[in-house]
Amino acid sequence: DIVMTQSPDSLAVSLGERATISCKSSQNVLYSSDNKNFLAWYQQKPGQPPKLLIYWASTRESGVPDRFSGSGSGTDFTLTISSLQAEDVAVYYCQQYYTTPRTFGQGTKLEIK
Amino acid sequence: EVQLLESGGGLVQPGGSLRLSCTASGFTFSSYAMSWVRQAPGKGLEWVSAISGRGGSTYYADSVKGRFTISRDNSKNTLYLQMSSLRAEDTAVYYCAKGGDTSELVRWFDPWGQGTLVTVSS
């Protein structure tokens, strides 16, 4: 199984500042034939189901604010929130879909400083 | 608007069985692979099972293989998860999720239902 490891486990950022979450996979999730990284990011607010933010490592889902961006390739990925808003307080998860079983990172809890 | 509504959760004794349902609307159900993902109280996300759009291919996490069975009825736009030999560690909110594209196997999950709580306890 591919193990997904996020860092940090929790993060406190001031409103308007940048938040950066790292996700590392134990194996490469870049499919070389089409140069696509099989990685997604989700946001989960308290009491709600997860919500898709990004897929193919950097493609923003429709309706997701452009302050959210994804980057990286191979085994190292980053979710960046360029200017933190109060409504961004949540737990964020990465997920690989390169192989089965699909696996998630352990989550990063983002709070306001 | 895509909607997924889970039902069937509840309290069950260890060793017991339960069947979860997920009723879908707002999209062509048979065109999309579907999946179940669970979340134990206060914990992270764990993929449980997936099924192709026509139901011909199924996939399971090792933790549930041989105990859980995923199925779908495309005429009813409904996804199922039959759970048997339940254990305390199966206690979780179970989410139904739609595949984000029309690939055979769910890649990313979008959207997710609100979830149904399964509690395994004596």
Interface residues (C-beta under 8 A of the other chain):
Chain A: F38 A40 Y42 P49 P50 K51 L52 Y55 E61 Y93 Q95 Y97 T100 P101 R102 T103 F104 G105 Q106 G107
Chain B: S35 G44 L45 E46 W47 A50 Y59 A61 D62 Y95 G100 L105 V106 R107 W108 F109 D110 P111 W112 G113 Q114 G115
